[in-house]
Amino acid sequence: MHDGLSGRTPWHQDAAVLNSKGQKLTEMVTVWIPFTKTTKKNGCMITVKEINKMGLLNHVPGYRGQVELKNSKLLDKMKHVPLEADVGDIILLHKHSIHCSLPNRSNDFRISADLRYNVAGQPSGREPLPNFYVRSKNKNNIKIQNFKQWLTLWERAKEKCIPRKYAFKYPLPTFKNNKRDLSNLINS
């Protein structure tokens, strides 16, 4: 697939950007929120049905340094499910959901945000980045009622990270044998 107006995100799993501890121990869901309508023309996400059941697969450094599924070109030949969405919709992704975005072939921007949630007490898998509890059954003193409270927690967490200089890159999931390669799992 070609890049289009402002690029595309290659085939990947969100668990691939977690550190190895997070890849193994963290139950995570990504909440993807469009701020503009997303269509095939302006680069909506796509996936392949039931492909998340394969677990975490091998990834490689991809185009422009993005994380990319090893042998991802095999997915380009499969039947895709477009995840078109309107403003106000959300798309939920399991950490093993394999997805990418189509190229933006429109003259407009496609704007979105994603938030990742995991079970309280589990590692975020991205420790250099700000993280904090928003709600927990085990932490009764947490009461986030509005955006200002959330933003205050975000700023405090971010301040703790600044001395670390944000220099982090986790090793990509690369298993010692080829059992976790997409090419071996699709063709079996």
N, C-alpha and C positions, 0 to 999 in steps of 0.2 A: 504494500500500500504506500502511496505517496503522501507527502506531508500536508499539502493544502496550504491555506493562507497562513496559519500560525502554528503549524505543527500538530502532531498527534501523540498520544501516549501509546507505547507499544504493549503487546500482550504481556501480562504479568499477574502475579498474585500479591495482595497487600502484605501477606506474611513474609514475603521476600525482602522487605525493607526493615524488618525487625532484626534485632541481634539474635544470636543463636539461642539464648535463654528464652527470649520472647517467642521465637519460632516454635519451641517445644512446649512452653508452659502457659502461654497466654491465649485465652479464648477472647477473640476480638471480633467486633463488627464495625464496618465502616459505614457511616451515614453520608451519602453523597447528595448534596443539595444544589440544584440548579438555580441561578439567579436570572437566567435567561432561558427561554424555551429551547430545548435541545432536540434536534431532529437529525436524520441521517445526513442532510445537506450541511448542517453546521457542526457536525462532528460529535454526535451522541456516542455514548459507550455502547459496546456490543459484547456479547458473551456467547457461549455455546452451552446448550442444555446439559445439565447434570455433570458437567466436567469438573466441578468442585469436589466430586467424590473421589478424585484421584489423590487427594492429599497434597502436601507441599512438593513441588517439582523443582528440578534444577533450573537456575537462572544464570544469565551471563550479563556483563556490562553491555548495554545496547547503544544505539545511535544517540549521540549527544550526551553520553554518560548515564542515560536512563537505565533502570533495571529492566531486563527483558527475559522472558521465558526462553530457555534453550530450545532450539528447533521450532520456534513459534510460527514459522512459515507454513507448517502443517495445518495450523488452525485457520489460515486464510482460505484453505480449500474446503473447510467444513461449513455446515449451515449455521449462520449466525442469527442470534436473537438481538434485534436492536432494542436498546433501553432508552427510548425517547421519553421525554418528561417535560411537563409544564412547570412554570414558576409555581412554587407552593408544594410540588411533589417532592418526595425523597426516594432514593434508591438505597436499599440495604445490601451490603456485600459481606459474605462470610470471608474470613481471612484466606481461604483457599479458592475463592471464586476467581476463575481466570477471566480477565476482561482487558479491553483496550478501548481506545476511542478511534472513531473514524476521522479522516482528515476533514478539516473545516473548508468546505468548498463554497461557502457563502461570502458575502462582503461584510458580514457582521462578526462581532466577537461572541464566543460562547463562554459565559462566566459561571463558575461553580466553586463550591467549597466542599471539603470533606472533613468530617470529624471521626475520630476513632474512639470506640468505647471498649473497655475490657472489664472483667470481673474485678471488683475492689480487692486489693491485696496481691493480685498477680502483677508481675513486672509489666511495665508498659512496652518493653521491647525497644524503646527509643529513649533511653534514660537521659541523653544530653538535651533532649527537648523538654519544654515545660510540660508538667503533668500534675494533676491534682484530683482529689475526690470531688465529685459534684453531688452524688447521692450514694448512700450505702446503708444497708440494713445494720451493719456492724458499727457504724460511726454515727451515732445519734446526734452529735453536736453539729453536723453539717446541714445547713439550711440555705440552699441557693434558691432564691425566689425570683431573681430578675437578672437582666443582662449586666447591670452595673456590678453586682456581686460577683458574677462569673468573670467579668473583665478584671476586677481587682485581684482575684485568685490567679488569673492568667499572668498579670503583670508581676506579681510576687514570684511566681514560679519561673518566669522568664528572667528576672533579676538574678536568681540563683544560678542560672545557666550562663549568663554573660561571662563570668570569669573563665569558663571552660572554652570560650572562643568558638563554640559550635563546630569545632573540627572533629567530625565523626564520619565514619563510613564503616558500615558493618560488612562482614564477609557475606557474599551472596550464598544462598543455599546451593551447595555443590556436594552431592553425596559421592562417596568413594567409588561406587560402581555405577553402572548406567541404568539401574533399576528405576530410578526416579526421573529418567529422561522421558519427555513427552513422546518421542518417536517410538520408544519401546512400549509405552502404555497404550498408545492409540492402535498400534499395529498388532497387539497381542489378542 
